[in-house]
Amino acid sequence: MPKSTPLLRGLTAAAAAALPLALAAGPAEAATGISVSTSGSTVSVTTSACAQQINGSWGNASLLTGSQANFAQGRQVALSGSSALQSAAWSGVSPGTYTVIVVCANGSTAGTQSVIVSAASTPTISATASPSRGVMGGLGGGSRDYGTITLVGGGMLVAAGAGATVWFLRRRSKPYRL
C-alpha cells in the first residue's frame, strides 16, 4: 500500500503559506477601514486609517443619501480624535438608508459603508388600575370583603359576648345571691 505523505506535506506547506495572507486580511469590517453605528437619529463613524494629520485635519466624513452620488454632495463632518482613533457623528438624521464615506487628510479613502437609520420608537405610557380595596389578606376564607353592616354586626356580637362574660364571672363570685 503506497504512502501519501508527500501529498500531505505539500498541502500542509500550502496551508501554512496561505495562513499569513488570511490573517492579514482580517474580518470583513476591518477591510473597509471604518465602523459605522446608529443610535436613534444619530449616526457615528470611527476609523483608525487616518493616522496622519495634515494642516490640523485628520480628514472628513460624508453622509450620503440614496440620491447623492459623490462625497461632496453629502453632509460633511470633520474627523476628530487622535492618531490612534478618529471619529465623526451626525445628529438629527431622518430614517432611511445612507452611505458613509471617510476620506483622510492625505486624500485616501479610509472606507465606505452603508447604514440604515430606523424610525425612533416612542415608549407608550399606559396607566394600570390600582386595587380599590387594598390587599386582601387573612387565613383561609378571610379573603372576602365584608360590608359595613356585617362588620358592625360582628362588633356588636363581640361586645355582647364580652358583656355576658363579665356578668357571668361577677355572678359566679357571689354564689349565694339570687
Secondary structure, DSSP 8 states (H G I E B T S, - for coil): ----HHHHHHHHHHHHHHHHHHHHH--HHHHHSEEEEEETTEEEEEESS----BTTB-EEEEEE-TT--SGGGSEEEE-EE-SS-EEEEE-S--SEEEEEEEEETTS-EEEEEEEEE--------------SS-----STTTTS---HHHHHHHHHHHHHHHHHHHHHHHHHH-TT--
